[in-house]
Amino acid sequence: MHDFSNGPNASAIVVAHGTGPLLGGSKDRRFGDVVVMDDTLTEGPNTTSRALGRAQGFYIASSSISSDPTLHVSMDLVVTSGPCSGSTLAVTGRDNVLAPVRELPVVGGMGRFRMATGYVLMKTVNWHGNDVLLELDVYVHA
């Protein structure tokens, strides 16, 4: 999952600036920031890897403790290739961004994933400024 806030191809845009404390290590992200995303999901970590879908939704800087940068994430994983193309998974939950692995619940889906349950394990692969590359391992019961 390529979540880029910088450059001409930004996929994550701050739509509301929070007024709380800065998040740990950040120069411009604050408690209360709301970011809308339309991130590319690829098979591998390179932007040139085969595209599998999109992660569309938002996240909110939800912790007021600067040493505990935590987000509330609400996103749809939209599959754009393969036999599940056009299907989506709804994911929402707490993302403690400094944890090596975070678990977010799958709370539903559409298409081939109608009434799905499961979870997503999220790992940070690379984090530079506000640009983040995440690895998502998705486990679904449909």
N, C-alpha and C positions, 0 to 999 in steps of 0.2 A: 504494500500500500504506500503510494508516493504522496505524501502530504506536504506540499510546497507552498509557502506563503510569500516567497520572493520571486522576482523576475517576471518576464512577460507571460509565462505559462503558469502563474500561480493557481493552485487548486483549492486553497484555503484562505478565506478572506474574513478579516475581523469586521463584523457588522455592528457591534456595540462594544464600546470601550468601558471596562470596569474602572472603578475608582479606588479599589482596595489595594493592598500591598502588592509589590512585585512578586511574581512567582520565583522560587529559588533558582538563581543563576540567570534569570532573564533580565534583559535591559528594557523590555517594553511590554511584556505580557503581565497582566494584573488579574487579581481576583475579580471575577465578574465579567471578564471578556467573553464575548460570544463570537464563535467562529463558524461560518458556514463552509462546508467542504463538498467538493466533487472530485474525489481522488481516483487515480487510476490504480486498478488492481492488476498486477502482472504475475506471470508464472515464476519469474526470478527477480533478483534485486535490481537489475539494470532497467533503466527506462526504455531500453530497446527490446526487452523481453516481450514475449507474446502477451498481449492484453487479454485478460480473462473477464474483466468487468469494471464496475465503478463502486466506490464507497461514497454514498451521497447522504448528507445529513448535517449535523452540527455538533459542536462540543462547547462546553462552558467551563471556564476556570472556576471550580466549585469549592476550593479550599482557601480559607483566609490565612492559613499558616504558611508563610513563605518557604519554610523548609520541607513542606509536604505538598509539592505541586500536584494537585489532583484535578482531573477533568470529569465531568459527566458527559458521556458520549451517547448520542442517539443517531444511528445510521442504518441505511438500507444497503446491503451488499447486493448489487444488481449484476447478474450473470449475463455476459454479452457474447459468449462463445460456447460451443459444445452442446451436448444434448439437453442441458438445463437452461439454454439461452432464453432470456425473457423472464426467468424466475428470479425472485428476490428473497433475501433473508432479512428479518428485522432484528437488530442488535441494539441493546441499550444497557448502560450501567456505568459503574465507577472505574476510572482508569487512573491508578496511582502511577504516574509516568516514570518514577524512579525505580519501581520494582522491576526485576529482571523479566518476569513473566506476569501478565495480568490476565484475569479471566472475566469475560463479559458474557452475559446470557443471551442466547438466541430466543426471542420471545414470540416468533411467528414467521410467517412467510407467505409467498404467493406463488402461483404456478405449480411447478413440481414440488415446491417446498411449503405448500398450503398446510397450515397448522403445525409447522415444524417447531421442535424444541431442540435445545442443545447448548453449546457454548463455543466461544472463540478464545483461543489463547493468543495473546498479542505480545510480541517481543520487539524492542527497539533494536534495529540493525545499525542505523546511523542517525545522529542528531547533530545538526549544524545550524546554530541560530534558531530560527523558527521553521526550518525545513527538516522533516523527519521521514525516514524510511522505516516502515514497520513490516514485520513478518506476521501474517495471520494464519493460524492453524484452526480450521473450522470443523467442528464435530456436530453432526446434525442427525436427528431422528425425525424422519418425515413420514 
